[in-house]
Structures are given as C-alpha cells and as structure tokens.
Amino acid sequence: MGLEDDIAFFAQVPTFAVLGKQALQILAIGAETRQLQAGAVLFYAGELADGGYVVQEGSLLLEPGTFSEGKEYIVGPGTLVGELALLTEMVSPATAIAKEPTVVIRISRSLFRKMLEGYPDAARVLRDNMVERLADWTQELAAVKQKIEPGKK
C-alpha cells in the first residue's frame, strides 16, 4: 500500500479517525508493517507493551493472561490492539496469535507521542474523545452495578 492508502486506512480506525490527515501522515510514515503466518504469536500476556498494532489483513486471537481474566476475542481489519500502550507503559493483558496469515501495522509509543507533540490540536481532540469514552464506560459500569446490587449506590 502507498502512503495515501495507509493514511486512508488509519482514518477508518476509530481512535485515529479524530486525529486529522497531517497527524495520520506522521503515523503512516513512521509505522512498521509486520506479516505473521497463521499460528504466529505477535506478543505474549505479561510482556511489556511499547506500542499498538492495527490489524490490516487477517485476524488475531486475543487470549487473556489467565483463565480468570475473561474470554478470548478474535479481532480483524481496522482493530487497534494495545491502544493504552500508545500512551503509557503497561504490560500486555493478553496473548495475540494470528488466526490466519495476518498483516499488522505497529505504531511505537515514541512515534505516537511525537505525533501528539507535533499536533497539539489532534492531541486535544484525542484526549476529549477518550474522556467521553471513559464517561460512557463509567455509566455502563454503574448500570451493571445497579442491576447486580439493586438498592445500593
């Protein structure tokens, strides 16, 4: 894919869509493409994560680090895996395994931070978007708690 194709692809990823074309161009230029064979492990649960991956083709199986942590997920094209690792140091909560021949685009934390520093307007929009998503999650969790523990606040 060419640079314009990469920018257009990134613009379809919800987290990146709010950043704007110039910021996406920086990501597209600095990102690295990785091709995985079926069954290949992209990363293991418990490893330090230093960036995120966007699935471009194929699919990844995300297995939780322990059985008590939840269920498995299969993610496909356009999915950003490791969103928080773009912003902060963390360990991977899951192991990512290619379900089929898969292409991912890796964006390092340092590249993402440099892009945000260079495009403060994009950084503000991203921050506002994340705050809104966090507020939505908080409301959803409160609704779940209310269903589980009626009468408690």
Secondary structure, DSSP 8 states (H G I E B T S, - for coil): --HHHHHHHHHTSHHHHTS-HHHHHHHHHH-EEEEE-TT-EEE-TTSEE-EEEEEEES-EEEEESSGGG---EEE-TT-EE-TGGGTS-EE-SEEEEESSSEEEEEEEHHHHHHHHHH-HHHHHHHHHHHHHHHHHHHHHHHHHHHHHSTT--
